[in-house]
Amino acid sequence: MTKIQIDLSETEDKIVEAYKLVYGLKTKQEAIKQMIKYFKVKIVPERLRKEEEYYKKALKFAEDEK
């Protein structure tokens, strides 16, 4: 289980609250858990040494997935 703390803008908070009410959920946490299922995420590290072996393996793995 992973816990993530995020700061929502006022608009984002209203969107989550509306989603919670529409789907009859008890908490905003439940709403966010359901909402994130609709997104595809690509994580790209900012500070990564490209000469490292794990970076080269990750690139090869990404190419194999295509």
Secondary structure, 3 states (H helix, E strand, C coil): CCCCCCCCCHHHHHHHHHHHHHCCCCCHHHHHHHHHHHCCCCCCCCCCCCCCHHHHHHHHHHHHHC
